[in-house]
Amino acid sequence: MVGYWLLVALLLLALGWIYLTYSYRGDHLRAAEFPYPEDALESCPGGRGAVADHLARNTDADIRFRVVTPANYRAEVAHPLLVVWAPAGLNEALSERFTGLTGPATARGFVVVYVRSVPLGYEALRALAQVPEEIVAEWCIDPERIAYTGHSDGGTVSNALAVLPGLAMRPAAIAPSAMGMQAADMAGFSCPEPTAVLLMHNLDDDHFPDYGPGVARWWADCNRCSGGRQAADHPGCEAFSGCAAPTLLCRAPGNHAHWPGFDHDAMGFLARLLVRPLSE
């Protein structure tokens, strides 16, 4: 019996260590205010949507997600949208704690959506693609300023929904991490319109070892990059040169469980592309 309770205690300590090591807290989980310009354009006359503080929703296909707007959300102003796809087995809350993007994203004016993981497959991907469509229909979102990110299965979804044919909505930028797609998988897809890509794949990822470089090369070809990789402004990243859209490969130390979004300033990458002066 003593051995049983010792095992339980060690398991709880291990889970606590994992939680503390791989999760964010505090301001990372709270919506921030965005400094709207006083002369911001009214893109949605009469307003669309309202402040959402982790508002829970389901699609018709029973895909569960949570919506977080800037704390001072203005319903008449078009916002960029960040969809965060979850790693396998994580719900919306755990995905938020794992990535810690709520505060940094809403402070830059993004509406953020966390989507619960589902077992992946062709039909599941098409069901997941309904989520951004529903957000754009209910909140004031600029459909040309949509970004996808996520880790592991979430990275796979981010990448797959940028290339899967027949979708009504596509992201302008993606920042997939530790995804389970490699160059051989990409060969079956046609190139979409130039798409900004910050592809993150940890150096010590033994689960999907060295999957990143081949996919980055595929995106570089699709984005019509004329040159090879060179040091980028983002830490741990290299950028292809002469591209129709920014194309970066980022490789930080860490295993498959490590989310490197802040190591590479993925949020800064997306903000520079999608947050523009709203009064223009």
C-alpha positions as CSV (number, residue, x, y, z in Angstrom):
1,M,0.0,0.0,0.0
2,V,2.8,2.4,0.8
3,G,4.3,1.7,-2.6
4,Y,1.0,2.5,-4.3
5,W,0.7,5.9,-2.6
6,L,4.3,6.7,-3.3
7,L,3.6,6.0,-7.0
8,V,0.5,8.3,-6.9
9,A,2.6,11.0,-5.2
10,L,5.3,10.7,-7.8
11,L,2.7,10.9,-10.6
12,L,1.2,14.0,-9.2
13,L,4.6,15.6,-8.8
14,A,5.3,14.7,-12.4
15,L,2.0,16.2,-13.6
16,G,2.7,19.3,-11.6
17,W,6.1,19.7,-13.1
18,I,4.7,19.3,-16.6
19,Y,2.0,21.9,-15.9
20,L,4.5,24.4,-14.5
21,T,7.0,23.8,-17.2
22,Y,4.7,23.8,-20.2
23,S,1.9,26.3,-19.3
24,Y,1.4,30.0,-19.1
25,R,-0.5,31.9,-16.4
26,G,-1.5,35.4,-15.4
27,D,-1.7,38.1,-18.2
28,H,-1.0,35.5,-20.8
29,L,-4.6,34.2,-20.2
30,R,-6.4,37.5,-19.8
31,A,-7.7,39.7,-22.6
32,A,-5.9,43.0,-22.9
33,E,-7.1,46.3,-24.2
34,F,-6.1,47.4,-27.7
35,P,-5.3,51.1,-28.3
36,Y,-7.8,51.8,-31.2
37,P,-7.0,55.0,-33.1
38,E,-9.7,57.6,-32.5
39,D,-10.3,57.8,-36.3
40,A,-10.5,54.1,-36.9
41,L,-12.6,53.2,-39.9
42,E,-16.0,51.8,-39.3
43,S,-15.8,48.6,-41.4
44,C,-19.0,47.0,-39.9
45,P,-21.6,49.8,-39.8
46,G,-23.9,49.3,-36.9
47,G,-21.4,46.9,-35.3
48,R,-21.0,43.1,-35.3
49,G,-20.5,41.0,-32.3
50,A,-19.7,42.1,-28.7
51,V,-16.9,41.7,-26.1
52,A,-16.2,38.0,-25.7
53,D,-14.3,36.7,-22.6
54,H,-13.6,33.0,-23.3
55,L,-17.1,32.7,-24.8
56,A,-17.8,29.0,-25.5
57,R,-19.4,27.9,-28.7
58,N,-20.0,24.8,-30.8
59,T,-20.3,24.4,-34.6
60,D,-23.1,22.3,-36.2
61,A,-20.4,19.6,-36.5
62,D,-19.9,19.8,-32.7
63,I,-16.4,21.4,-32.9
64,R,-15.9,23.2,-29.7
65,F,-14.1,26.5,-29.4
66,R,-13.7,29.6,-27.2
67,V,-13.6,33.2,-28.4
68,V,-11.6,36.0,-26.8
69,T,-11.8,39.6,-28.0
70,P,-9.8,42.6,-26.9
71,A,-11.2,43.7,-23.5
72,N,-12.4,47.0,-25.1
73,Y,-13.6,45.4,-28.4
74,R,-15.2,47.8,-30.8
75,A,-17.9,46.1,-32.9
76,E,-17.6,48.5,-35.9
77,V,-13.9,48.0,-36.5
78,A,-12.5,45.1,-38.5
79,H,-10.0,43.0,-36.5
80,P,-7.4,40.5,-37.5
81,L,-8.3,36.9,-36.4
82,L,-5.9,34.4,-34.8
83,V,-7.1,30.8,-34.7
84,V,-5.2,28.5,-32.3
85,W,-5.6,24.8,-33.1
86,A,-4.9,22.5,-30.2
87,P,-2.4,19.7,-29.8
88,A,-3.9,16.2,-29.7
89,G,-6.0,15.6,-26.6
90,L,-6.1,19.2,-25.4
91,N,-9.3,21.2,-24.9
92,E,-9.7,24.9,-25.4
93,A,-8.6,25.9,-21.9
94,L,-5.5,23.7,-21.9
95,S,-4.5,24.9,-25.4
96,E,-4.7,28.4,-24.2
97,R,-2.5,27.7,-21.2
98,F,-0.1,25.8,-23.4
99,T,0.4,28.6,-25.9
100,G,-0.2,31.7,-23.7
101,L,-1.4,33.8,-26.6
102,T,-4.5,35.5,-25.2
103,G,-2.8,38.6,-23.7
104,P,-0.2,39.1,-26.4
105,A,-2.7,38.7,-29.2
106,T,-5.5,40.8,-27.9
107,A,-3.1,43.6,-27.0
108,R,-2.3,43.8,-30.7
109,G,-6.0,43.9,-31.7
110,F,-6.5,40.3,-32.6
111,V,-9.7,38.3,-31.9
112,V,-8.4,35.0,-30.6
113,V,-10.1,31.6,-31.0
114,Y,-9.0,28.4,-29.3
115,V,-10.4,25.2,-30.9
116,R,-10.6,21.9,-29.1
117,S,-8.7,19.0,-30.7
118,V,-10.4,16.3,-32.6
119,P,-9.0,13.1,-34.2
120,L,-7.6,14.3,-37.5
121,G,-8.7,13.1,-41.0
122,Y,-10.1,14.6,-44.2
123,E,-13.6,15.1,-42.9
124,A,-12.4,16.4,-39.5
125,L,-10.3,19.1,-41.3
126,R,-13.2,20.3,-43.3
127,A,-15.3,20.4,-40.1
128,L,-12.6,22.4,-38.4
129,A,-12.5,24.9,-41.3
130,Q,-16.0,26.0,-40.3
131,V,-14.8,27.7,-37.2
132,P,-13.2,30.8,-38.8
133,E,-16.2,31.1,-41.1
134,E,-18.5,31.3,-38.0
135,I,-16.3,33.8,-36.3
136,V,-16.2,36.1,-39.4
137,A,-20.0,35.9,-39.6
138,E,-20.5,36.9,-36.0
139,W,-17.7,39.4,-35.2
140,C,-16.2,42.3,-37.1
141,I,-13.2,40.5,-38.7
142,D,-11.2,41.4,-41.8
143,P,-11.3,38.1,-43.8
144,E,-8.0,39.1,-45.4
145,R,-6.2,39.2,-42.1
146,I,-6.7,35.7,-40.7
147,A,-3.8,33.7,-39.1
148,Y,-3.5,30.1,-37.9
149,T,-1.1,28.7,-35.4
150,G,-0.9,25.6,-33.2
151,H,1.4,22.9,-32.0
152,S,1.7,19.3,-33.0
153,D,-1.8,18.3,-34.3
154,G,-2.5,22.1,-34.1
155,G,0.5,22.8,-36.3
156,T,-0.8,20.1,-38.7
157,V,-4.2,21.7,-38.9
158,S,-2.7,25.2,-39.4
159,N,-0.7,24.0,-42.4
160,A,-3.4,21.6,-43.8
161,L,-6.1,24.3,-43.8
162,A,-3.8,26.6,-45.8
163,V,-3.5,24.1,-48.7
164,L,-6.6,21.9,-48.6
165,P,-8.7,22.5,-51.7
166,G,-12.2,23.7,-51.8
167,L,-12.3,25.8,-48.6
168,A,-14.2,29.0,-48.5
169,M,-11.7,30.8,-46.3
170,R,-7.9,30.7,-46.2
171,P,-5.4,32.3,-43.8
172,A,-3.1,35.1,-44.9
173,A,-0.4,33.8,-42.5
174,I,0.4,30.6,-40.6
175,A,2.8,29.8,-37.8
176,P,2.6,26.0,-37.4
177,S,4.8,24.3,-34.8
178,A,5.9,20.6,-34.6
179,M,3.4,19.6,-37.2
180,G,3.1,16.0,-38.5
181,M,3.3,16.9,-42.2
182,Q,6.5,16.5,-44.2
183,A,7.6,17.2,-47.7
184,A,6.2,14.0,-49.1
185,D,2.7,14.9,-47.7
186,M,2.9,18.4,-49.3
187,A,3.7,17.0,-52.8
188,G,0.0,16.1,-53.3
189,F,-1.2,19.7,-52.9
190,S,-1.3,22.6,-55.3
191,C,0.2,25.9,-54.2
192,P,-2.3,28.4,-52.7
193,E,-1.9,32.1,-53.2
194,P,1.3,33.4,-51.6
195,T,0.9,32.8,-47.8
196,A,3.2,34.2,-45.1
197,V,4.7,31.3,-43.2
198,L,6.7,31.0,-40.0
199,L,7.3,27.3,-39.7
200,M,8.6,26.2,-36.2
201,H,10.1,22.8,-35.7
202,N,12.3,22.0,-32.6
203,L,15.8,20.7,-33.1
204,D,15.3,17.8,-30.7
205,D,11.8,16.8,-31.8
206,D,12.1,12.9,-31.9
207,H,8.3,12.5,-32.5
208,F,8.5,14.2,-36.0
209,P,12.2,14.3,-36.5
210,D,13.4,16.9,-39.1
211,Y,10.0,17.3,-40.7
212,G,10.3,21.1,-40.9
213,P,13.0,21.8,-43.6
214,G,11.2,19.9,-46.4
215,V,7.9,21.6,-45.7
216,A,9.6,25.0,-45.5
217,R,11.2,24.3,-48.9
218,W,7.8,23.5,-50.4
219,W,6.4,26.8,-49.1
220,A,9.4,28.6,-50.4
221,D,8.7,27.2,-53.9
222,C,5.0,28.1,-53.6
223,N,5.9,31.6,-52.4
224,R,8.2,32.0,-55.4
225,C,11.3,32.6,-53.3
226,S,14.3,33.2,-55.5
227,G,17.1,32.6,-52.9
228,G,18.1,30.3,-50.0
229,R,17.8,30.8,-46.3
230,Q,19.6,33.5,-44.4
231,A,19.5,34.8,-40.8
232,A,16.2,36.5,-40.0
233,D,15.2,39.2,-37.5
234,H,13.3,36.5,-35.5
235,P,15.5,34.6,-33.0
236,G,16.3,31.0,-34.1
237,C,14.9,31.6,-37.6
238,E,16.1,31.7,-41.1
239,A,14.2,33.5,-43.9
240,F,14.1,32.6,-47.6
241,S,15.0,35.5,-49.8
242,G,13.1,37.1,-52.7
243,C,9.7,35.7,-51.7
244,A,6.2,36.9,-52.7
245,A,5.3,36.4,-49.0
246,P,7.6,36.0,-45.9
247,T,8.8,32.4,-45.5
248,L,10.7,31.5,-42.4
249,L,12.1,28.2,-40.9
250,C,12.6,28.5,-37.2
251,R,14.4,25.8,-35.1
252,A,14.8,26.2,-31.4
253,P,16.4,23.7,-28.9
254,G,13.7,21.6,-27.3
255,N,11.7,18.4,-27.6
256,H,8.4,17.7,-29.2
257,A,6.5,18.9,-26.1
258,H,8.1,22.4,-26.2
259,W,5.9,25.2,-27.7
260,P,8.5,27.6,-29.2
261,G,6.1,30.4,-30.2
262,F,7.7,33.0,-27.9
263,D,11.2,31.7,-28.6
264,H,10.7,32.8,-32.2
265,D,8.4,35.8,-31.6
266,A,5.6,34.2,-33.7
267,M,3.2,36.8,-32.4
268,G,5.4,39.6,-33.6
269,F,5.6,38.0,-37.0
270,L,1.9,37.8,-37.3
271,A,1.3,41.3,-36.0
272,R,3.7,43.0,-38.4
273,L,1.8,41.4,-41.2
274,L,-1.8,41.7,-40.1
275,V,-2.0,44.6,-37.7
276,R,-2.1,47.8,-39.8
277,P,-3.1,51.3,-38.9
278,L,-6.8,51.0,-38.7
279,S,-7.3,54.6,-39.8
280,E,-5.8,54.1,-43.3
